[in-house]
């Protein structure tokens, strides 16, 4: 066995992976945040429609992206075991599953306004969201393909290309938004639909660029040679891991989208403030995602080489880094809530003061759940690294939907605490997930039989 790494060596290895991955996650989120900021300057109703529409799109995307996320532990584990064949097979079948499911879900976008109205949203806001979703429904296929290739490059520790491609996507999206939302330089003023068209173009261009780079930089894996040839054993493996990963992500994202629906029951101002507070929380969460992706890769390598000591040491380092990041974010949110929220609302918006007041209250709760949110995603990612996905799916579902969501409803509407009550439910659900998934990793799964 190789000499064990010190905690400092583990920290350096994790940060070398996590920094570009966190940067790429921040850049990827900046694509969506650009939409939100520009739409906030375009109009409040349009911002509310974008919050609902993008939430509707993302909840479908995150469920289907489980197949793409399954690539990371499979490829990392194969790299740890020295099995290069699995790298190619897993990535190809993830592309297959992503393409098949991306095509099958498109009809859902044709009925989006009916679904949103049935969930209690205002018809005029749902009507604005529908054409946006009709466009972004086509984005699902290339967006899933991009996620597969990013997972592939990340697991091979080629994180620079992931970061560069995402930063370029941010720049292109901002430019296209400027042209298509506001109708500058002779382009038509399309509002929300313009944001959807920009997102579609960016996804197509990014997938084409990553696919081209994969053929040039990793020719030994021959990802696209005989790409139509089935590999049913690996297809089932990716399916087995990907479905619970997708459903686990769906459970968390579904909790936040259910919270958005509840905020919509309160008022348009509450929904807009909720969307802004979530955007700011998600910026910090992207850094946690970068750390957690590094956790999956490092745990996958250790699991593939059957080294329990390295697995546990690396995991402890990631947990400590996550807690440090949460503490920094908590302080920023508490000290600068209103200035941050004000970035999203036009100075002449009549409801600006109401949104600022509501959003500042929600930011207190956002600061509080930084520890829980970072802790639960770190524990979940460590479990993925050791290819444990089925039981965490059930733990997440119970935490978010049987604990968090009922708490949000009771606190928000039975106790009549409004938006604050809804966010208390989010905090309770995330904390429950953090506790049970951390217990499962450290007590049950961080043991590798020799």
N, C-alpha and C positions, 0 to 999 in steps of 0.2 A: 504494500500500500504506500502511496506517496505520502510525504510528510504533511501533517495537518497544517492548514493555514491559520494564522493568528486572526484575532478579531479585526485588527487593523487591516490586514490583507483582504479579509472578506469585505470590509467597508469600502476599500478602494475598488475592488472588483465590482461590487454592487453599484457604486457611484459611476464607474465607467460605463456601465450599461444603463443605469437609471437616468443619468443626466440627459443624454440625447433622446431617450425614450420619453422622458417627461417633457422635454422641449417639443417633441413631435406631437405629444398629446395636447399640449397647450396650443400649438399651432393648428392642430385639427379642430380643437374647440373654437379657436379664433375664427375659423370659417363660419361657424354658426353664430358666434357672438357678433361678427360683422353684420350678419343679417339682422340680428336683434337691434343693434345700435342704430343702423341705418333706417330700420323700420320704425324705431322709436322716434326718429326725427321726421319720419314721413307722416305718421298719424297714430293716435292711441288705439283706435279700432283695428287698424292694420297690425299694430304690434300685438294686440290680444289675439287676433286671428293667426298670426305667425306662431305665437306661443302654443296655441292649440294645435295648429297644423303640423308644426315641427315635432311636437310631442307625439301626435298620432303616427307620423312617419317613423320616428325613432323607436317607438315601442315595438313596431314590426321589425325594423332593422336589427335591433339588439337581440331579438329572439332568434332570427335567422343567422346572425353573426356568430352563434355558438360554434358552427362548423369551422369558421375562420379562426376563432380563438383556440379551438382544439389543435390547430397546427402547432402552436407554440410549445405546449408540453410534449407533444409527440416528436417534434423535430429536436427539441432540446434533449429529450431522453435518448433519442437515437444518436445524437452527437456524443453524449456522455458514454454510450455503449460502443461507439465507433461504427455504427451501422448507417452508411450513407444511402443505402437503397430505400430505407423507410422515409428519408427526407423527401425524396421525389414522390413516392407513392402517397404519402399523407397530404402533401400540398395539392397534388392533382385531384384527389378525390374530394378535398375540401372545395376546390373550384367547381367540381361537378355538382356537389350538393348545394353550393351557394347559387349557382346558375339555375338549377331546377327550382329551388324554392323562391328565388327572386322573380321568376316568371309566373309562378303559380299564385303569388299574393297580389298581383296587380289589380284584379277586379275589386279588391277591398277599397281601393282609392276612389273608385267610381261612385261609391255609396258613402263617402266620408261625411258629407253634411248631414245625411240622415242619421248616421251613427252618433255624430256629435250632438245633434238636437235630442236624440233619444237619451243621451247621457246628461241632459239638463242644460246644455249650452244655448245661448241666445241665437235665434235663427239668423239674424243679420251678421253675427260674427262667424257662424258656421258657413254662411254663403260666401264670405270673403275667403275663407280657408279652402273651400273646395277646389277652385282652379289651381291654387298653389299645389295641392296634393295630387291633382291630375297630372301635373308636370313632374313633380318629384317622385311619383310612383315609378316612372321610367328610370330614375336615378338609382333605384334599389339594386339593380343587377351590377352596374359598374362599381357601386359603392361597396358591395359585398366582395367583389373581386379585389378591390384595393385592400380591404381588410385582410384577406387571405395572404396577399403578397407582403403586406407589412408584417404579419405574424411570422411568415417564412423568413424574411430578412432579419427580424428581431431575434428569432431563435438561433440563427446562425451568427448572432452578434455583429451583424452588419447594420448597426443602428444609424450610421451617418446618412445612408440613402433614405432611410425612413424620415429622418428629420428634414433633410433638404427637400424631398418631394412634398412634404406637408407644408413647409414654409412657402414654397412656390405656389401651392394650392391656395393659401391664404391671400397672397398677392393677386392672383388671377381672380379669385372670388370677389375681392374688394373692388377691383377694377370693373368687372362685369356688373356687379351690383350698382355701382355708380352710374353706369350707362343705362341699365335696364329698369332700375327702380325709379329713378328720377327723370329719365329721358334726356340725358345730356348728349351733346355732340350729334344731334339729329336722330338719336334713337327714340323709339316710342316710350312714353312713360307708362310702365306696366305695374308698378307698385309691388304687391306681394307676388304676383306671377313672375315678375322680373327676377325676384330673389330665387324663385324655384328654377327658372331657366338657367341662371348663373350656376346654381348648385349642380344641375345636371351636366352642364358643359365641363365643370371642374372635375367631376367624378370620372367622366369619360377620358379626359386628357391625362389625369393622374394614373388611371389603370393602364393606359397605353404606354406611358412613360416607365412605370414599374415593370411591366411585362418585357419591354425592350431591354431594360437594364438587367433583368434576371437572365436573359439569354446571353448577354454580353459578359456579365460579371461572374455568373455561376454556370458555365457551360457544362461542367461535370454532372450537374443534376438533370440537365435536359428536360426541363419542366414541361415544355410544350411539344416535345416529340411524341407522336402517337397519343396526343392528348385526348382523343375520342375513344381510346381503348379502355374498356372497363377493368377495374381491379376490385372485385366484389368483396374480398376479405378486408382490404383497407377501407373500402366504402362503409362496411359495417362497423369497423373500428372508429372511424371518424364520426359516424352516425351515433354510436354508443356514447362517445365522449361529448360530442357537440350538442346533442339534444338537452341533456341536463345543464350544460354550461349556458345555453341559450335561455332555457327556462329559469335558471337562477338569475341571470341578468334581467330577464323579463319581470321577475318578481320584484326586484328593486326599482327598476324603471317604472313598472306599473304602479308601485306605491307613490312615486313622485307625480306621475300623471294623474292618478286618482286624487292626489292632493290638489293638483291644478284644477280638476273638475270641481272639487269642493270650493276652491277659491272663486271659481266662476259663478257658483251659486250665491256667493256673498255680494260681489259687485265686479264691474270691469276694472275699477281702480285696484281692488284686491288682487285680481288675476294678474294685472300688469306688474304690480309690486312683487308678487310671488315669482313671476317669470324673471324679473331683474335679480332678485335675491338668489334665485337658483343659478342664474348665469354666473354670478360672482362666486357662489359656492363651488360651482363646477370648475372654475379656473383653478382653485386650490386642489380640487379632486383630481384634475388631470396630472398634477405632480404626484399625487398618491398612486395614480394608475401607472405612471412611469416606474415608481418604486415597486409596485406590485408585479408589473411585467418582468422586471429584473428578478423578483423573488421567484416567479414561475420558472424562468430560465435557469437560475442557479439551483433551485430545488430539483428541477428536471435533470440537470447534469449530475448532481450528487446521487439522485435516485437511480439514474442509468448506470452509474459506476458503483452502486451499492455501498455508498459511504455514509453511514448514519451520522458520524461525528461532524462531517462537513455539512450535512443537511441541517443539523440543529444549530451549529454555529452561524451559518449563513442566514438562517431564518431569524435568529435572535438579533442579528445586526439590522436586518430589514425592519423588524418591529420597532427597534429603538429609533431608527431614522424616520419612520412614519410618525412616531409620537413627537419628535422634535419639529417636524414639518407642521403637524397639527397645532402645536403651541404657537408657532410663529403666525400662522394664519388666523388663529383665534384672536391674537392681539391686534392684528391689522383690522379685522372685521369690527372689533369693539371700538377702536379708536377712530376709524375713518368711514363709518357706515354711510352717512348722508353724502359726502363728496363722491363716493363710489357710485351710489345709486343715481346721483345727479347726472352722471355721464350718459345715462341711457334716455333721458327725457329732455325734449326741446325746451329752451328757456321760456318760450311763449305758450307752452302747453297749459291750457286752463286748469287741468287736474294735477299739475306738477307738484304743488305743495301737499296734496292729499297722498300722492304716490310716494313722495319722500317720507312722509310721516309713517305710513304703513310699512314701507320697505325698511326703515330704520329699526322698527320693532322686530321684524322678521329676521334682520341680520343678527340680533342678539342670539336667537335660537340657532342660526346658521353657525355662529361662532362656537356654540356649545357642542354641536354634533360633529365638529371637525375630527375630534378624537375617535368617536364611534365609527364615523364613515371611513376614515383611514384605517382603523383597526380591523373592521370587518372585511374590507377589500384586500388587505394584506393577508389575513388568515385564509380567505377564500382562494387567493392566488397561490399560496403555499400548498394548499390542498390540491389544486390543479396540477402543480408541479409533480406531485406524486400520483397523478392520474386518479384522484378521488373526486368524482363529480356528482355521483347519484345522491349520496346522503346529504352533501352540502345543499343540493337543490331543495330537498325537503326542509332542511333547517332554515334556509332562506325564506321559503314560502311561509313557514309557520311564523317566523320572526316578523316579516313584513306585513303579511295579510291577516294573520290571526291575532297578532299583538299590536303592530304599529297602526294599521288602518282603522280597526275599531277604536283605538285610543284617539286617533285624529278626529273621527266622527263625534265621539262622545264629548271630547274636550271642546271641539269647535262649535257643535250645534246643540248638544244636550246641556252642557254647562254654559253655552253661549259665550265662549271666549273668542269666537271668530277665527281670524287667520292665525292668531297666536296658538289657539288650541289645535289647529290642524298641524302646525309645525311641532308642537309637543309630541304629537303622534309619530311624526317622522323621527324625532330624537329617540323615542322609546323603541321603535322598530329597529333602528340601526344599532342601538346599544345591545338589544337582545341578540341580533345576528353576530355582533362582535364577540360576545361572551361564548355562545355555543360553538361557533366555528373555530375560535381559538382553542377551546377545550378539545375539540375533535382532532386538531392538528397535533398539539403538543402531547396529549395523553394517548391518542389512539394511532395516529398515522406517522409520527416522526420516529418510527422504529422500523428499521430495515432488517429482515431476517438474514442471517449470514449463511 
